[in-house]
Amino acid sequence: MRVCFLLKVRDNMLEEYKVRHAAVWPEMLDALRRTGWKNYSLFMRKDGLLVGYLECEDFKKCCDDMQLEPINAVWQKQMTSFFEALGGAAADESMIPLAEVFHLD
C-alpha cells in the first residue's frame, strides 16, 4: 500500500528540521526498515508543510511495530517540538494517511 500524510513544521525550526533529517541516526533507519517502511520520503514546502510518503504492507502494523522500537521513543521525543498542532501527541502518532484518489499505474 502507498501512504501519504501531512504534518506542519514550525516556521522557526525549518532549517534545523532539515539538518536533523540529513543525518538520521543509523539505528532509526534500521528500525524503519525492519518494521516494513519502504520508499519512505519526506518533502517540505517553504512554509513548513511536510508531506510524507511511504510504501508498506500494513501502515497500522508498521506504526505499531515502530512503537516497540526503543530508538523510536528517543527520536520522537526529540522531534515533537518541531511540529505545530500535535495536541501533545508525538509526530508519529499524528501521521494520518490521506485518501488516495488517483494513481497512474
N, C-alpha and C positions, 0 to 999 in steps of 0.2 A: 504494500500500500504506500501511496505518497501522502505526506503530511506537510501542511504549511500552517504556520502560526505567526501572530504578530505580538510584539512587545514594544514598549517605548522607553528608550534610554534617556536619562535626564540630560538636558542641554549642557550642563556644566561638567558632564562626565563622558562626553563623546570620545574625546581623544584617548583618555585612559582606558575606556572600553576596548578601543581598537588595539592599544598596546597589550592589554591582557590577552586578547584573542590571537595576537601574533605569536604568543608563546604559551599556549595552553599546556598545562602540565602533562607529561607523558603518561602518568598514572590515570589521569582523567580521560585522555584519548583511548587508552587501553580499556577502561571501563565502558566507554561508549561503544566501542567495537564489540566487546564481549557481550554486551546486553542487546545487541541487534540493531544499533543505529548505523545506517548505511547512507552514503552520499549526503551526509549532513553538511549543510551550508547556512551561513548567516549573511544577510545583506542589510546594509543600513543606509537610510536616506539622510541627507544633511540635517534634517530636523530631529533625528534620533529614532524615527520609526524603524524598527528592526523586523525583518522578515526572515523567519527560519524555515528551512526546507529539509526534509529527510525522507528516506525510504526505509521501510521496515515491514516485518510480517504482521505485527500487532503493536500499535502505538501504546496502548494502555499497559501491556506486558513490558515493553521496553522501559516505560517510565517507572513502573513498579519495580522492575529489576534494578534500575539505577538507584532507587531509594535504598536498596540493600548494599550499595557500594559505599564504603566509608569515605573514599575520596570525594564523592559527590556532596556529602554533607559539608565538608570543608569548603569546596568550591562554591556551593550555593550560598553559604554564609558570607563569603567574601563578595559575591556578585549581587546579592539582593539590593544593596544600596544604589546600584547603578540604574535601577528601573523606577519608572513612575507607576502609580496606581496599582500596586500589587496587593494592597489591603492587608499587609502583614504576612502574606504568603511568600514563599520562595519563588524565584523566577521559573524554575522547572515545574512548579505546581500551577503556574498561570499560563502555560502553553496550551491554549485551547485550539484544536485544529479548525481551520476554515473549511467550509464545504467546497469540494471540487465541483466546478460546473462545466469544465471543458478540459480535454486532454487530446492532443493531436494524434497520438498513436492509439 
